[in-house]
Amino acid sequence: MAEVILLCGKICSGKSFYSSELKNKRNCVLLSCDEITIPLEKYLCGDFDEMAQILKSYLREKACEIISTGADVIIDFGQWKKSERQEMREFFSQRNIKTELHYIKVSDEIWEKHIEKRNREVQLGRKDAYFVDEGLKSKVLSQFEEPSDDEIDVLIEITQ
């Protein structure tokens, strides 16, 4: 039976890299807000967080449609807050869809290195991603709630 894999981790923790590998290994469909918002960023106006919520709702419904075909789905939204993770699990549970939470854990030191590398690649035009300035970094740190052991189905510890 098909399932939904919820990815949890800070921005620049390695979720996109992990999801790309997992997608190929398990033949899953990847749903990511960033894949939609980054190319359209210059056309979007208004409250980004509000727009992201609308997009996440749409992608949740799209995940259900994909699951009905028998394919697994990876949802790469970050799932920063415990309440978001609970809401996602409840949403899919109510539809009899199994979920797994894969937590991409990264130390502060490695996280900083990932941010520096991404920002360098974005500035050089080699990577289509969000530049992580101090404002975005502060937002992540203020909102991210590390999942408890009982929330985590698969723990991926990034060591480099």
C-alpha positions as CSV (number, residue, x, y, z in Angstrom):
1,M,0.0,0.0,0.0
2,A,1.3,3.4,-0.9
3,E,2.3,5.9,1.8
4,V,3.3,9.5,2.4
5,I,6.8,10.2,3.6
6,L,6.9,13.5,5.5
7,L,10.4,15.2,5.6
8,C,11.3,17.2,8.6
9,G,14.4,19.4,8.9
10,K,15.7,22.9,8.9
11,I,16.3,24.7,5.6
12,C,19.7,23.6,4.3
13,S,19.7,20.4,6.4
14,G,19.9,18.2,3.3
15,K,16.2,17.4,2.8
16,S,16.4,18.0,-1.0
17,F,19.4,15.8,-1.5
18,Y,17.9,13.1,0.7
19,S,14.5,13.3,-1.1
20,S,16.2,13.1,-4.5
21,E,18.0,9.9,-3.5
22,L,14.9,8.4,-1.8
23,K,12.7,9.3,-4.8
24,N,14.9,7.3,-7.1
25,K,15.4,4.4,-4.7
26,R,11.7,3.9,-3.9
27,N,10.3,5.3,-7.2
28,C,8.3,8.0,-5.3
29,V,6.7,11.2,-6.4
30,L,8.2,14.3,-4.8
31,L,6.0,17.2,-3.8
32,S,7.9,20.4,-2.8
33,C,6.7,23.9,-2.3
34,D,10.2,25.2,-3.4
35,E,9.9,23.6,-6.8
36,I,6.9,25.8,-7.4
37,T,7.7,29.0,-5.6
38,I,11.3,29.5,-6.6
39,P,10.7,29.7,-10.4
40,L,7.6,31.8,-9.8
41,E,9.1,34.0,-7.1
42,K,9.5,37.2,-9.2
43,Y,5.8,36.9,-10.1
44,L,4.5,36.3,-6.6
45,C,3.4,39.2,-4.5
46,G,1.8,39.5,-1.1
47,D,2.4,37.4,2.0
48,F,4.7,34.6,1.2
49,D,3.7,32.6,4.3
50,E,0.0,32.8,3.4
51,M,0.8,31.8,-0.2
52,A,2.9,28.8,1.1
53,Q,-0.1,27.6,3.2
54,I,-2.4,27.7,0.2
55,L,0.2,25.8,-1.8
56,K,0.7,23.2,1.0
57,S,-3.0,22.6,1.1
58,Y,-3.1,22.0,-2.6
59,L,-0.1,19.7,-2.5
60,R,-1.7,17.6,0.3
61,E,-4.7,17.0,-1.8
62,K,-2.5,16.2,-4.8
63,A,-0.7,13.7,-2.6
64,C,-4.0,11.9,-1.9
65,E,-4.6,11.8,-5.7
66,I,-1.2,10.3,-6.3
67,I,-1.5,7.8,-3.5
68,S,-4.8,6.6,-5.0
69,T,-2.7,5.5,-8.0
70,G,-0.5,3.3,-5.8
71,A,2.6,5.5,-5.8
72,D,4.4,6.7,-2.7
73,V,4.7,10.4,-2.1
74,I,7.5,12.4,-0.5
75,I,6.4,15.7,1.0
76,D,9.3,18.2,1.3
77,F,7.8,21.1,3.3
78,G,10.3,21.1,6.2
79,Q,7.6,20.4,8.8
80,W,9.3,22.8,11.3
81,K,6.5,22.8,13.9
82,K,5.1,19.9,15.9
83,S,1.6,21.2,15.2
84,E,2.3,21.0,11.4
85,R,3.5,17.5,11.7
86,Q,0.5,16.5,13.8
87,E,-1.9,18.2,11.3
88,M,-0.3,16.4,8.4
89,R,-0.4,13.0,10.0
90,E,-4.1,13.5,11.1
91,F,-5.0,14.7,7.6
92,F,-3.6,11.5,6.0
93,S,-4.8,9.2,8.8
94,Q,-8.4,10.4,8.3
95,R,-8.0,9.2,4.7
96,N,-6.5,5.9,5.7
97,I,-3.1,6.8,4.3
98,K,0.0,5.7,6.2
99,T,2.7,8.3,6.9
100,E,6.3,8.1,7.9
101,L,8.3,11.0,9.3
102,H,11.9,11.1,8.1
103,Y,13.9,13.6,10.2
104,I,17.0,15.1,8.6
105,K,19.1,16.0,11.6
106,V,22.1,18.3,11.3
107,S,24.5,19.8,13.9
108,D,24.7,23.6,14.1
109,E,28.2,23.5,12.7
110,I,27.3,21.5,9.7
111,W,24.2,23.5,9.2
112,E,26.3,26.7,9.0
113,K,28.5,25.0,6.4
114,H,25.5,24.0,4.3
115,I,24.1,27.5,4.4
116,E,27.5,29.0,3.4
117,K,27.7,26.5,0.5
118,R,24.2,27.1,-0.7
119,N,24.5,30.9,-0.5
120,R,27.7,30.7,-2.5
121,E,26.1,28.5,-5.2
122,V,23.0,30.8,-5.3
123,Q,25.2,33.9,-5.7
124,L,27.1,32.3,-8.5
125,G,23.9,31.3,-10.3
126,R,24.7,27.6,-10.0
127,K,21.8,26.7,-7.7
128,D,18.1,27.6,-7.9
129,A,17.3,27.9,-4.2
130,Y,16.5,30.5,-1.6
131,F,19.4,32.6,-0.3
132,V,19.6,32.2,3.5
133,D,20.1,35.6,5.0
134,E,20.1,36.4,8.7
135,G,16.4,37.1,8.6
136,L,15.5,33.7,7.2
137,K,18.0,32.0,9.4
138,S,16.4,33.7,12.5
139,K,13.0,32.7,11.3
140,V,14.0,29.0,11.1
141,L,15.6,29.1,14.5
142,S,12.6,30.8,16.1
143,Q,10.1,28.3,14.5
144,F,11.9,25.0,14.3
145,E,10.8,22.5,16.9
146,E,12.9,19.4,16.8
147,P,10.7,16.3,16.6
148,S,10.6,14.0,19.6
149,D,11.7,10.4,19.4
150,D,8.1,9.2,19.3
151,E,7.4,11.3,16.2
152,I,10.4,10.0,14.2
153,D,10.0,6.9,12.0
154,V,13.4,7.3,10.2
155,L,16.3,9.4,11.5
156,I,18.9,10.6,9.1
157,E,21.9,12.2,10.7
158,I,23.9,14.4,8.4
159,T,27.6,14.3,9.3
160,Q,29.1,16.4,6.5
